[in-house]
Amino acid sequence: MLQWGPKPQVYKLLKIGNSIVTMSREIEKKYLIRENEVGYITPAFFQLYQSLDDLVQEVNKCGKRIRQGYLPLSMATVCSARLGLEVEFEVDEVRLRDEKGTYYLTLKSKGGLSRSELEKEISSILFKELWSQTTGKVVEKLRLKKAYRGYIAEIDLYTDRDLIVIEIEFATSANADRFSPLGRDVSNDAGYKNKNLAK
């Protein structure tokens, strides 16, 4: 497990039952690397990989399979009440995630570069129950975490379409703004939010 790089700004840590719930403010840049056979890499990308083919090869070999599904916003209140969560922001996204048999429910606020997030690990039983309501709002991808200039680059290679993005979290907006982009910056492009990519 990678330990280096800044962590999201956690501003509340809650223990509910036997699990920990984190509320954080994420400051994240998202870079478009490839879409529909068109590459968008910048010169900075070559400090991470020698070629786009090298990236694809490593992610296919070492990446962790993830599937994400999105629930209707009306489920935010239901899920919060059921899990005993106090949400201190207006929810704009209700996400389920399966990371190789570990399951999470995540609530996110609106925002581009910066937004609030609450995440809780949930049981497989609850995940399966809720997953049935994500029909038509799902993405599948391989994720590889890689060290890059003191940060962690999260490389997402989507397996249900031709799309590769890299996300990097920063401690401050100033750090994010100074960072040399690895591809086309789509941090504020709502079309590249996973909830809008989901189908």
Contact map, one row per residue, 1 for C-alpha under 8 A:
1110000000000000000000000000000000000000000000000000000000000000000000000000000000000000000000000000000000000000000000000000000000000000000000000000000000000000000000000000000000000000000000000000000
1111000000000000000000000000000000000000000000000000000000000000000000000000000000000000000000000000000000000000000000000000000000000000000000001010000100000000000000000000000000000000000000000000000
1111100000000000000000000000000000000000000000000000000000000000000000000000000000000000000000000000000000000000000000000000000000000000000000000000000000000000000000000000000000000000000000000000000
0111110000000000000000000000000000000000000000000000000000000000000000000000000000000000000000000000000000000000000000000000000000000000000000000010011100000000000000000000000000000000000000000000000
0011111000000000000000000000000000000000000000000000000000000000000000000000000000000000000000000000000000000000000000000000000000000000000000000010011100000000000000000000000000000000000000000000000
0001111100000000000000000000000000000000000000000000000000000000000000000000000000000000000000000000000000000000000000000000000000000000000000000000001000000000000000001110000000000000000000000000000
0000111111000000000000000000000000000000000000000000000000000000000000000000000000000000000000000000000000000000000000000000000000000000000000000000000000000000000000001110000000000000000000000000000
0000011111000000000000011110000000000000000000000000000000000000000000000000000000000000000000000000000000000000000000000000000000000000000000000000000000000000000000001110000000000000000000000000000
0000001111100000000000011100000000000000000000000000000000000000000000000000000000000000000000000000000000000000000000000000000000000000000000000000000000000000000000000010000000000000000000000000000
0000001111111000000001111000000000000000000000000000000000000000000000000000000000000000000000000000000000000000000000000000000000000000000000000000000000000000000000000000000000000000000000000000000
0000000011111000000001111000000000000000000000000000000000000000000000000000000000000000000000000000000000000000000000000000000000000000000000000000000000000000000000000000000000000000000000000000000
0000000001111100000001110000000000000000000000000000000000000000000000000000000000000000000000000000000000000000000000000000000000000000000000000000000000000000000000000000000000000000000000000000000
0000000001111110000111100000000000000000000000000000000000000000000000000000000000000000000000000000000000000000000000000000000000000000000000000000000000000000000000000000000000000000000000000000000
0000000000011111000111000000000000000000000000000000000000000000000000000000000000000000000000000000000000000000000000000000000000000000000000000000000000000000000000000000000000000000000000000000000
0000000000001111111110000000000000000000000000000000000000000000000000000000000000000000000000000000000000000000000000000000000000000000000000000000000000000000000000000000000000000000000000000000000
0000000000000111111110000000000000000000000000000000000000000000000000000000000000010000000000000000000000000000000000000000000000000000000000000000000000000000000000000000000000000000000000000000000
0000000000000011111000000000000000000000000000000000000000000000000000000000000000000000000000000000000000000000000000000000000000000000000000000000000000000000000000000000000000000000000000000000000
0000000000000011111100000000000000000000000000000000000000000000000000000000000000000000000000000000000000000000000000000000000000000000000000000000000000000000000000000000000000000000000000000000000
0000000000000011111110000000000000000000000000000000000000000000000000000000000000000000000000000000000000000000000000011000000000000000000000000000000000000000000000000000000000000000000000000000000
0000000000001111011111000000000000000000000000000000000000000000000000000000000000000000000000000000000000000000000000011000000000000000000000000000000000000000000000000000000000000000000000000000000
0000000000001111001111100000000000000000000000000000000000000000000000000000000000000000000000000000000000000000000001111000000000000000000000000000000000000000000000000000000000000000000000000000000
0000000001111100000111110000000000000000000000000000000000000000000000000000000000000000000000000000000000000000000011110000000000000000000000000000000000000000000000000000000000000000000000000000000
0000000001111000000011111000000000000000000000000000000000000000000000000000000000000000000000000000000000000000000111100000000000000000000000000000000000000000000000000000000000000000000000000000000
0000000111110000000001111100000000000000000000000000000000000000000000000000000000000000000000000000000000000000000111000000000000000000000000000000000000000000000000000000000000000000000000000000000
0000000111100000000000111110000000000000000000000000000000000000000000000000000000000000000000000000000000000000011110000000000000000000000000000000000000000000000000000000000000000000000000000000000
0000000110000000000000011111000000000000000000000000000000000000000000000000000000000000000000000000000000000000111110000000000000000000000000000000000000000000000000001100000000000000000000000000000
0000000100000000000000001111100000000000000000000000000000000000000000000000000000000000000000000000000000000000111000000000000000000000000000000000000000000000000000001111100100000000000000000000000
0000000000000000000000000111110000000000000000000000000000000000000000000000000000000000000000000000000000000000110000000000000000000000000000000000000000000000000000111100000100000000001000000000000
0000000000000000000000000011111000000000000000000000000000000000000000000000000000000000000000000000000000000000100000000000000000000000000000000000000000000000000000111100000100000000111000000000000
0000000000000000000000000001111100000000000000000000000000000000000000000000000000000000000000000000000000000000000000000000000000000000000000000000000000000000000011110000000000000000111000000000000
0000000000000000000000000000111110000000000000000000000000000000000000000000000000000000000000000000000000000000000000000000000000000000000000000000000000000000000011100000000000001111111000000000000
0000000000000000000000000000011111100001100000000000000000000000000000000000000000000000000000000000000000000000000000000000000000000000000000000000000000000000000111000000000000000011110000000000000
0000000000000000000000000000001111100011100000000000000000000000000000000000000000000000000000000000000000000000000000000000000000000000000000000000000000000000001111000000000000000111000000000000000
0000000000000000000000000000000111111111100000000000000000000000000000000000000000000000000000000000000000000000000000000000000000000000000000000000000000000000011110000000000000000000000000000000000
0000000000000000000000000000000111111110000000000000000000000000000000000000000000000000000000000000000000000000000000000000000000000000000000000000000000000000011100000000000000000000000000000000000
0000000000000000000000000000000001111100000000000000000000000000000000000000000000000000000000000000000000000000000000000000000000000000000000000000000000000000111000000000000000000000000000000000000
0000000000000000000000000000000001111110000000000000000000000000000000000000000000000000000000000000000000000000000000000000000000000000000000000000000000000000010000000000000000000000000000000000000
0000000000000000000000000000000001111111000000000000000000000000000000000000000000000000000000000000000000000000000000000000000000000000000000000000000000000000000000000000000000000000000000000000000
0000000000000000000000000000000011101111100000000000000000000000000000000000000000000000000000000000000000000000000000000000000000000000000000000000000000000000000000000000000000000000000000000000000
0000000000000000000000000000000111000111110000000000000000000000000000000000000000000000000000000000000000000000000000000000000000000000000000000000000000000000000000000000000000000011000000000000000
0000000000000000000000000000000111000011111110000000000000000000000000000000000000000000000000000000000000000000000000000000000000000000000000000000000000000000000000000000000000000111000000000000000
0000000000000000000000000000000000000001111111000000000000000000000000000000000000000000000000000000000000000000000000000000000000000000000000000000000000000000000000000000000000001111000000000000000
0000000000000000000000000000000000000000111111100000000000000000000000000000000000000000000000000000000000000000000000000000000000000000000000000000000000000000000000000000000000000100000000000000000
0000000000000000000000000000000000000000111111110000000000000000000000000000000000000000000000000000000000000000000000000000000000000000000000000000000000000000000000000000000000011100000000000000000
0000000000000000000000000000000000000000111111111000000000000000000000000000000000000000000000000000000000000000000000000000000000000000000000000000000000000000000000000000000000001110000000000000000
0000000000000000000000000000000000000000011111111110000000000000000000000000000000000000000000000000000000000000000000000000000000000000000000000000000000000000000000000000000000000000000000000000000
0000000000000000000000000000000000000000001111111100000000000000000000000000000000000000000000000000000000000000000000000000000000000000000000000000000000000000000000000000000000000000000000000000000
0000000000000000000000000000000000000000000111111100000000000000000000000000000000000000000000000000000000000000000000000000000000000000000000000001000000000000000000000000000000000000000000000000000
0000000000000000000000000000000000000000000011111111011000000000000000000000000000000000000000000000000000000000000000000000000000000000000000000000000000000000000000000000000000000000000000000000000
0000000000000000000000000000000000000000000001111111010000000000000000000000000000000000000000000000000000000000000000000000000000000000000000000000000000000000000000000000000000000000000000000000000
0000000000000000000000000000000000000000000001001111111000000000000000000000000000000000000000000000000000000000000000000000000000000000000000000000000000000000000000000000000000000000000000000000000
0000000000000000000000000000000000000000000000001111111100000000000000000000000000000000000000000000000000000000000000000000000000000000000000000000000000000000000000000000000000000000000000000000000
0000000000000000000000000000000000000000000000000011111110000000000000000000000000000000000000000000000000000000000000000000000000000000000000000000000000000000000000000000000000000000000000000000000
0000000000000000000000000000000000000000000000001111111111000000000000000000000000000000000000000000000000000000000000000000000000000000000000000000000000000000000000000000000000000000000000000000000
0000000000000000000000000000000000000000000000001011111111100000000000000000000000000000000000000000000000000000000000000000000000000000000000000000000000000000000000000000000000000000000000000000000
0000000000000000000000000000000000000000000000000001111111110000000000000000000000000000000000000000000000000000000000000000000000000000000000000000000000001000000000000000000000000000000000000000000
0000000000000000000000000000000000000000000000000000111111111000000000000000000000000000000000000000000000000000000000000000000000000000000000000000000000000000000000000000000000000000000000000000000
0000000000000000000000000000000000000000000000000000011111111110000000000000000000000000000000000000000000000000000000000000000000000000000000000000000000000000000000000000000000000000000000000000000
0000000000000000000000000000000000000000000000000000001111111110000000000000000000000000000000000000000000000000000000000000000000000000000001110000000000101000000000000000000000000000000000000000000
0000000000000000000000000000000000000000000000000000000111111110000000000000000000000000000000000000000000000000000000000000000000000000000001000000000000000000000000000000000000000000000000000000000
0000000000000000000000000000000000000000000000000000000011111110000000000000000000000000000000000000000000000000000000000000000000000000000000000000000000000000000000000000000000000000000000000000000
0000000000000000000000000000000000000000000000000000000001111111000000000000000000000000000000000000000000000000000000000000000000000000000000010000000000000000000000000000000000000000000000000000000
0000000000000000000000000000000000000000000000000000000001111111100000000000000000000000000000000000000000000000000000000000000000000000000001111000000000000000000000000000000000000000000000000000000
0000000000000000000000000000000000000000000000000000000000000111110000000000000000000000000000000011000000000000000000000000000000000000000001110000000000000000000000000000000000000000000000000000000
0000000000000000000000000000000000000000000000000000000000000011111000000000000000000000000000000011000000000000000000000000000000000000000111100000000000000000000000000000000000000000000000000000000
0000000000000000000000000000000000000000000000000000000000000001111100000000000000000000000000001111000000000000000000000000000000000000000111100000000000000000000000000000000000000000000000000000000
0000000000000000000000000000000000000000000000000000000000000000111110000000000000000000000000001110000000000000000000000000000000000000011110000000000000000000000000000000000000000000000000000000000
0000000000000000000000000000000000000000000000000000000000000000011111000000000000000000000000111100000000000000000000000000000000000000011100000000000000000000000000000000000000000000000000000000000
0000000000000000000000000000000000000000000000000000000000000000001111100000000000000000000000111000000000000000000000000000000000100110111000000000000000000000000000000000000000000000000000000010010
0000000000000000000000000000000000000000000000000000000000000000000111110000000000000000000011110000000000000000000000000000000000000100110000000000000000000000000000000000000000000000000000000010010
0000000000000000000000000000000000000000000000000000000000000000000011111010000000000000000011110000000000000000000000000000000001001100100000000000000000000000000000000000000000000000000000000000000
0000000000000000000000000000000000000000000000000000000000000000000001111111000000000000000001000000000000000000000000000000000000000100000000000000000000000000000000000000000000000000000000000000000
0000000000000000000000000000000000000000000000000000000000000000000000111111000000000000001111000000000000000000000000000000000000000000000000000000000000000000000000000000000000000000000000000000000
0000000000000000000000000000000000000000000000000000000000000000000000011111110000000000000000000000000000000000000000000000000000000000000000000000000000000000000000000000000000000000000000000000000
0000000000000000000000000000000000000000000000000000000000000000000000111111111000000000000001000000000000000000000000000000000000000000000000000000000000000000000000000000000000000000000000000000000
0000000000000000000000000000000000000000000000000000000000000000000000011111111100000000001001000000000000100000000000000000000000000000000000000000000000000000000000000000000000000000000000000000000
0000000000000000000000000000000000000000000000000000000000000000000000000111111110000000000000000000000000000000000000000000000000000000000000000000000000000000000000000000000000000000000000000000000
0000000000000000000000000000000000000000000000000000000000000000000000000111111111000000000000000000000000000000000000000000000000000000000000000000000000000000000000000000000000000000000000000000000
0000000000000000000000000000000000000000000000000000000000000000000000000011111111100000000000000000000000000000000000000000000000000000000000000000000000000000000000000000000000000000000000000000000
0000000000000000000000000000000000000000000000000000000000000000000000000001111111111110000000000000000000000000000000000000000000000000000000000000000000000000000000000000000000000000000000000000000
0000000000000000000000000000000000000000000000000000000000000000000000000000111111111000000000000000000000000000000000000000000000000000000000000000000000000000000000000000000000000000000000000000000
0000000000000000000000000000000000000000000000000000000000000000000000000000011111111000000000000000000000000000000000000000000000000000000000000000000000000000000000000000000000000000000000000000000
0000000000000000000000000000000000000000000000000000000000000000000000000000001111111000000000000000000000000000000000000000000000000000000000000000000000000000000000000000000000000000000000000000000
0000000000000001000000000000000000000000000000000000000000000000000000000000000111111100000000000000000000000000000000000000000000000000000000000000000000000000000000000000000000000000000000000000000
0000000000000000000000000000000000000000000000000000000000000000000000000000000111111110000000000000000000000000000000000000000000000000000000000000000000000000000000000000000000000000000000000000000
0000000000000000000000000000000000000000000000000000000000000000000000000000000100011111000000000000000000000000000000000000000000000000000000000000000000000000000000000000000000000000000000000000000
0000000000000000000000000000000000000000000000000000000000000000000000000000000100001111110000000000000000000000000001000000000000000000000000000000000000000000000000000000000000000000000000000000000
0000000000000000000000000000000000000000000000000000000000000000000000000000000000000111110000000000000000000000000000000000000000000000000000000000000000000000000000000000000000000000000000000000000
0000000000000000000000000000000000000000000000000000000000000000000000000000000000000011111000000000000000001000000100000000000000000000000000000000000000000000000000000000000000000000000000000000000
0000000000000000000000000000000000000000000000000000000000000000000000000000000000000011111100000000000000001100000000000000000000000000000000000000000000000000000000000000000000000000000000000000000
0000000000000000000000000000000000000000000000000000000000000000000000001001000000000000111111000000000000111100000000000000000000000000000000000000000000000000000000000000000000000000000000000000000
0000000000000000000000000000000000000000000000000000000000000000000000001000000000000000011111000000000000111100000000000000000000000000000000000000000000000000000000000000000000000000000000000000000
0000000000000000000000000000000000000000000000000000000000000000000001101000000000000000001111100000000001111100000000000000000000000000000000000000000000000000000000000000000000000000000000000010000
0000000000000000000000000000000000000000000000000000000000000000000001111011000000000000001111110000000011110000000000000000000000000000000000000000000000000000000000000000000000000000000000000000000
0000000000000000000000000000000000000000000000000000000000000000000111100000000000000000000011111000000011100000000000000000000000000000000000000000000000000000000000000000000000000000000000000000000
0000000000000000000000000000000000000000000000000000000000000000000111100000000000000000000001111100001111000000000000000000001000100000000000000000000000000000000000000000000000000000000000000000000
0000000000000000000000000000000000000000000000000000000000000000011110000000000000000000000000111110001111000000000000000000000000000000000000000000000000000000000000000000000000000000000000000000000
0000000000000000000000000000000000000000000000000000000000000000011100000000000000000000000000011111111100000000000000000000000000000000000000000000000000000000000000000000000000000000000000000000000
0000000000000000000000000000000000000000000000000000000000000001111000000000000000000000000000001111111000000000000000000000000000000000000000000000000000000000000000000000000000000000000000000000000
0000000000000000000000000000000000000000000000000000000000000001110000000000000000000000000000000111110000000000000000000000000000000000000000000000000000000000000000000000000000000000000000000000000
0000000000000000000000000000000000000000000000000000000000000000000000000000000000000000000000000111111000000000000000000001000000000000000000000000000000000000000000000000000000000000000000000000000
0000000000000000000000000000000000000000000000000000000000000000000000000000000000000000000000000111111100000000000000001001000000000000000000000000000000000000000000000000000000000000000000000000000
0000000000000000000000000000000000000000000000000000000000000000000000000000000000000000000000011110111110000000000000001111001000000000000000000000000000000000000000000000000000000000000000000000000
0000000000000000000000000000000000000000000000000000000000000000000000000000000000000000000000011100011111000000000000111100001000000000000000000000000000000000000000000000000000000000000000000000000
0000000000000000000000000000000000000000000000000000000000000000000000000000000000000000000001111000001111100000000000111100000000000000000000000000000000000000000000000000000000000000000000000000000
0000000000000000000000000000000000000000000000000000000000000000000000000000000000000000000011111000000111110000000011110000000000000000000000000000000000000000000000000000000000000000000000000000000
0000000000000000000000000000000000000000000000000000000000000000000000000001000000000000001111100000000011111000000011100000000000000000000000000000000000000000000000000000000000000000000000000000000
0000000000000000000000000000000000000000000000000000000000000000000000000000000000000000001111000000000001111100001111000000000000000000000000000000000000000000000000000000000000000000000000000000000
0000000000000000000000000000000000000000000000000000000000000000000000000000000000000000111110000000000000111110001110000000000000000000000000000000000000000000000000000000000000000000000000000000000
0000000000000000000000000000000000000000000000000000000000000000000000000000000000000000011110000000000000011111001100000000000000000000000000000000000000000000000000000000000000000000000000000000000
0000000000000000000000000000000000000000000000000000000000000000000000000000000000000000000000000000000000001111111000000000000000000000000000000000000000000000000000000000000000000000000100000000000
0000000000000000000000000000000000000000000000000000000000000000000000000000000000000000000000000000000000000111111000000000000000000000000000000000000000000000000000000000000000000000001111000000000
0000000000000000000000000111100000000000000000000000000000000000000000000000000000000000000000000000000000000011111000000000000000000000000000000000000000000000000000000000100000000000001100000000000
0000000000000000000000001111000000000000000000000000000000000000000000000000000000000000000000000000000000000011111100000000000000000000000000000000000000000000000000000000100000000000000000000000000
0000000000000000000000001110000000000000000000000000000000000000000000000000000000000000000000000000000000011111111110000000000000000000000000000000000000000000000000000000000000000000000000000000000
0000000000000000000000111100000000000000000000000000000000000000000000000000000000000000100000000000000000011100011111000000000000000000000000000000000000000000000000000000000000000000000000000000000
0000000000000000000001111100000000000000000000000000000000000000000000000000000000000000000000000000000001111000001111100000000000000000000000000000000000000000000000000000000000000000000000000000000
0000000000000000000011110000000000000000000000000000000000000000000000000000000000000010000000000000000001110000000111110000000000000000000000000000000000000000000000000000000000000000000000000000000
0000000000000000000011100000000000000000000000000000000000000000000000000000000000000000000000000000000111100000000011111000000000000000000000000000000000000000000000000000000000000000000000000000000
0000000000000000001111000000000000000000000000000000000000000000000000000000000000000000000000000000000111000000000001111100000000000000000000000000000000000000000000000000000000000000000000000000000
0000000000000000001110000000000000000000000000000000000000000000000000000000000000000000000000000000011110000000000000111110000000000000000000000000000000000000000000000000000000000000000000000000000
0000000000000000000000000000000000000000000000000000000000000000000000000000000000000000000000000000001110000000000000011111011000000000000000000000000000000000000000000000000000000000000000000000000
0000000000000000000000000000000000000000000000000000000000000000000000000000000000000000000000000000001000000000000000001111111000000000000000000000000000000000000000000000000000000000000000000000000
0000000000000000000000000000000000000000000000000000000000000000000000000000000000000000000000000000111000000000000000000111111100000000000000000000000000000000000000000000000000000000000000000000000
0000000000000000000000000000000000000000000000000000000000000000000000000000000000000000000000000000000000000000000000000011111110000000000000000000000000000000000000000000000000000000000000000000000
0000000000000000000000000000000000000000000000000000000000000000000000000000000000000000000000000000000000000000000000000111111111000000000000000000000000000000000000000000000000000000000000000000000
0000000000000000000000000000000000000000000000000000000000000000000000000000000000000000000000010000001100000000000000000111111111100000000000000000000000000000000000000000000000000000000000000000000
0000000000000000000000000000000000000000000000000000000000000000000000000000000000000000000000000000000000000000000000000001111111110000000000000000000000000000000000000000000000000000000000000000000
0000000000000000000000000000000000000000000000000000000000000000000000000000000000000000000000000000000000000000000000000000111111111000000000000000000000000000000000000000000000000000000000000000000
0000000000000000000000000000000000000000000000000000000000000000000000100000000000000000000000000000000000000000000000000000011111111100000000000000000000000000000000000000000000000000000000000000000
0000000000000000000000000000000000000000000000000000000000000000000010000000000000000000000000010000000000000000000000000000001111111110000000000000000000000000000000000000000000000000000000000000000
0000000000000000000000000000000000000000000000000000000000000000000000000000000000000000000000000000000000000000000000000000000111111110000000000000000000000000000000000000000000000000000000000000000
0000000000000000000000000000000000000000000000000000000000000000000000100000000000000000000000000000000000000000000000000000000011111110000000000000000000000000000000000000000000000000000000000000000
0000000000000000000000000000000000000000000000000000000000000000000011110000000000000000000000000000000000000000000000000000000001111111110000000000000000000000000000000000000000000000000000000000000
0000000000000000000000000000000000000000000000000000000000000000000010000000000000000000000000000000000000000000000000000000000000111111110000000000000000000000000000000000000000000000000000000000000
0000000000000000000000000000000000000000000000000000000000000000000000000000000000000000000000000000000000000000000000000000000000000111110000000000000000000000000000000000000000000000000000000000011
0000000000000000000000000000000000000000000000000000000000000000000011100000000000000000000000000000000000000000000000000000000000000111111000000000000000000000000000000000000000000000000000000010011
0000000000000000000000000000000000000000000000000000000000000000001111000000000000000000000000000000000000000000000000000000000000000111111100000000000000000000000000000000000000000000000000000010011
0000000000000000000000000000000000000000000000000000000000000000001110000000000000000000000000000000000000000000000000000000000000000000111110000000000000000101000000000000000000000000000000000100111
0000000000000000000000000000000000000000000000000000000000000000111100000000000000000000000000000000000000000000000000000000000000000000011111000000000000000111000000000000000000000000000000000000000
0000000000000000000000000000000000000000000000000000000000000000111000000000000000000000000000000000000000000000000000000000000000000000001111100000000000011111000000000000000000000000000000000000000
0000000000000000000000000000000000000000000000000000000000110011110000000000000000000000000000000000000000000000000000000000000000000000000111110000000000011110000000000000000000000000000000000000000
0000000000000000000000000000000000000000000000000000000000100011110000000000000000000000000000000000000000000000000000000000000000000000000011111000000001111000000000000000000000000000000000000000000
0000000000000000000000000000000000000000000000000000000000100111000000000000000000000000000000000000000000000000000000000000000000000000000001111100000001110000000000000000000000000000000000000000000
0100000000000000000000000000000000000000000000000000000000000010000000000000000000000000000000000000000000000000000000000000000000000000000000111110000111100000000000000000000000000000000000000000000
0000000000000000000000000000000000000000000000000000000000000000000000000000000000000000000000000000000000000000000000000000000000000000000000011111000111100000000000000000000000000000000000000000000
0101100000000000000000000000000000000000000000000000000000000000000000000000000000000000000000000000000000000000000000000000000000000000000000001111111110000000000000000000000000000000000000000000000
0000000000000000000000000000000000000000000000010000000000000000000000000000000000000000000000000000000000000000000000000000000000000000000000000111111110000000000000000000000000000000000000000000000
0000000000000000000000000000000000000000000000000000000000000000000000000000000000000000000000000000000000000000000000000000000000000000000000000011111000000000000000000000000000000000000000000000000
0001100000000000000000000000000000000000000000000000000000000000000000000000000000000000000000000000000000000000000000000000000000000000000000000011111100000000000000000000000000000000000000000000000
0001110000000000000000000000000000000000000000000000000000000000000000000000000000000000000000000000000000000000000000000000000000000000000000000011111110000000000000011100000000000000000000000000000
0101100000000000000000000000000000000000000000000000000000000000000000000000000000000000000000000000000000000000000000000000000000000000000000001111011111000000000000011000000000000000000000000000000
0000000000000000000000000000000000000000000000000000000000000000000000000000000000000000000000000000000000000000000000000000000000000000000000001111001111100000000001110000000000000000000000000000000
0000000000000000000000000000000000000000000000000000000000000000000000000000000000000000000000000000000000000000000000000000000000000000000000111100000111110000000001110000000000000000000000000000000
0000000000000000000000000000000000000000000000000000000000100000000000000000000000000000000000000000000000000000000000000000000000000000000000111100000011111000000111100000000000000000000000000000000
0000000000000000000000000000000000000000000000000000000000000000000000000000000000000000000000000000000000000000000000000000000000000000000011110000000001111100000111000000000000000000000000000000000
0000000000000000000000000000000000000000000000000000000100100000000000000000000000000000000000000000000000000000000000000000000000000000000011100000000000111110011110000000000000000000000000000000000
0000000000000000000000000000000000000000000000000000000000000000000000000000000000000000000000000000000000000000000000000000000000000000001111000000000000011111111100000000000000000000000000000000000
0000000000000000000000000000000000000000000000000000000000000000000000000000000000000000000000000000000000000000000000000000000000000000000111000000000000001111110000000000000000000000000000000000000
0000000000000000000000000000000000000000000000000000000000000000000000000000000000000000000000000000000000000000000000000000000000000000001110000000000000000111110000000000000000000000000000000000000
0000000000000000000000000000000000010000000000000000000000000000000000000000000000000000000000000000000000000000000000000000000000000000000000000000000000000111111000000000000000000000000000000000000
0000000000000000000000000000000001111000000000000000000000000000000000000000000000000000000000000000000000000000000000000000000000000000000000000000000000001111111100000000000000000000000000000000000
0000000000000000000000000000000011110000000000000000000000000000000000000000000000000000000000000000000000000000000000000000000000000000000000000000000000001100111110000000000000000000000000000000000
0000000000000000000000000000000111100000000000000000000000000000000000000000000000000000000000000000000000000000000000000000000000000000000000000000000000111100011111000000000000000000000000000000000
0000000000000000000000000000011111000000000000000000000000000000000000000000000000000000000000000000000000000000000000000000000000000000000000000000000000111000001111100000000000000000000000000000000
0000000000000000000000000000011110000000000000000000000000000000000000000000000000000000000000000000000000000000000000000000000000000000000000000000000011110000000111110000000000000100000000000000000
0000000000000000000000000001111000000000000000000000000000000000000000000000000000000000000000000000000000000000000000000000000000000000000000000000000011100000000011111000000000000000000000000000000
0000000000000000000000000001110000000000000000000000000000000000000000000000000000000000000000000000000000000000000000000000000000000000000000000000001111000000000001111100000000000000000000000000000
0000011100000000000000000111100000000000000000000000000000000000000000000000000000000000000000000000000000000000000000000000000000000000000000000000001100000000000000111110000100000000000000000000000
0000011100000000000000000111100000000000000000000000000000000000000000000000000000000000000000000000000000000000000000000000000000000000000000000000001000000000000000011111101100000000000000000000000
0000011110000000000000000010000000000000000000000000000000000000000000000000000000000000000000000000000000000000000000000000000000000000000000000000000000000000000000001111101000000000000000000000000
0000000000000000000000000010000000000000000000000000000000000000000000000000000000000000000000000000000000000000000000000000000000000000000000000000000000000000000000000111111100000000000000000000000
0000000000000000000000000010000000000000000000000000000000000000000000000000000000000000000000000000000000000000110000000000000000000000000000000000000000000000000000000111111110000000000000000000000
0000000000000000000000000000000000000000000000000000000000000000000000000000000000000000000000000000000000000000000000000000000000000000000000000000000000000000000000000001111111000000000000000000000
0000000000000000000000000000000000000000000000000000000000000000000000000000000000000000000000000000000000000000000000000000000000000000000000000000000000000000000000000111111111100000000000000000000
0000000000000000000000000011100000000000000000000000000000000000000000000000000000000000000000000000000000000000000000000000000000000000000000000000000000000000000000001101111111100000000000000000000
0000000000000000000000000000000000000000000000000000000000000000000000000000000000000000000000000000000000000000000000000000000000000000000000000000000000000000000000000000111111100000000000000000000
0000000000000000000000000000000000000000000000000000000000000000000000000000000000000000000000000000000000000000000000000000000000000000000000000000000000000000000000000000011111110000000000000000000
0000000000000000000000000000000000000000000000000000000000000000000000000000000000000000000000000000000000000000000000000000000000000000000000000000000000000000000000000000001111111000000000000000000
0000000000000000000000000000000000000000000100000000000000000000000000000000000000000000000000000000000000000000000000000000000000000000000000000000000000000000000000000000000001111100000000000000000
0000000000000000000000000000001000000000010110000000000000000000000000000000000000000000000000000000000000000000000000000000000000000000000000000000000000000000000000000000000000111111100000000000000
0000000000000000000000000000001010000000111110000000000000000000000000000000000000000000000000000000000000000000000000000000000000000000000000000000000000000000000001000000000000011111000000000000000
0000000000000000000000000000001110000001110010000000000000000000000000000000000000000000000000000000000000000000000000000000000000000000000000000000000000000000000000000000000000001111100000000000000
0000000000000000000000000000001110000001110000000000000000000000000000000000000000000000000000000000000000000000000000000000000000000000000000000000000000000000000000000000000000001111110000000000000
0000000000000000000000000000111100000000000000000000000000000000000000000000000000000000000000000000000000000000000000000000000000000000000000000000000000000000000000000000000000001011111100000000000
0000000000000000000000000000111100000000000000000000000000000000000000000000000000000000000000000000000000000000000000000000000000000000000000000000000000000000000000000000000000000001111110010000000
0000000000000000000000000001111000000000000000000000000000000000000000000000000000000000000000000000000000000001100000000000000000000000000000000000000000000000000000000000000000000000111111010000000
0000000000000000000000000000000000000000000000000000000000000000000000000000000000000000000000000000000000000011100000000000000000000000000000000000000000000000000000000000000000000000111111000000000
0000000000000000000000000000000000000000000000000000000000000000000000000000000000000000000000000000000000000001000000000000000000000000000000000000000000000000000000000000000000000000011111111000000
0000000000000000000000000000000000000000000000000000000000000000000000000000000000000000000000000000000000000001000000000000000000000000000000000000000000000000000000000000000000000000001111111001000
0000000000000000000000000000000000000000000000000000000000000000000000000000000000000000000000000000000000000000000000000000000000000000000000000000000000000000000000000000000000000000000011111001100
0000000000000000000000000000000000000000000000000000000000000000000000000000000000000000000000000000000000000000000000000000000000000000000000000000000000000000000000000000000000000000011011111101100
0000000000000000000000000000000000000000000000000000000000000000000000000000000000000000000000000000000000000000000000000000000000000000000000000000000000000000000000000000000000000000000011111111100
0000000000000000000000000000000000000000000000000000000000000000000000000000000000000000000000000000000000000000000000000000000000000000001000000000000000000000000000000000000000000000000000011111110
0000000000000000000000000000000000000000000000000000000000000000000011000000000000000000000010000000000000000000000000000000000000000000110000000000000000000000000000000000000000000000000000001111110
0000000000000000000000000000000000000000000000000000000000000000000000000000000000000000000000000000000000000000000000000000000000000000000000000000000000000000000000000000000000000000000001111111110
0000000000000000000000000000000000000000000000000000000000000000000000000000000000000000000000000000000000000000000000000000000000000000001000000000000000000000000000000000000000000000000000111111111
0000000000000000000000000000000000000000000000000000000000000000000011000000000000000000000000000000000000000000000000000000000000000001111000000000000000000000000000000000000000000000000000000111111
0000000000000000000000000000000000000000000000000000000000000000000000000000000000000000000000000000000000000000000000000000000000000001111000000000000000000000000000000000000000000000000000000000111
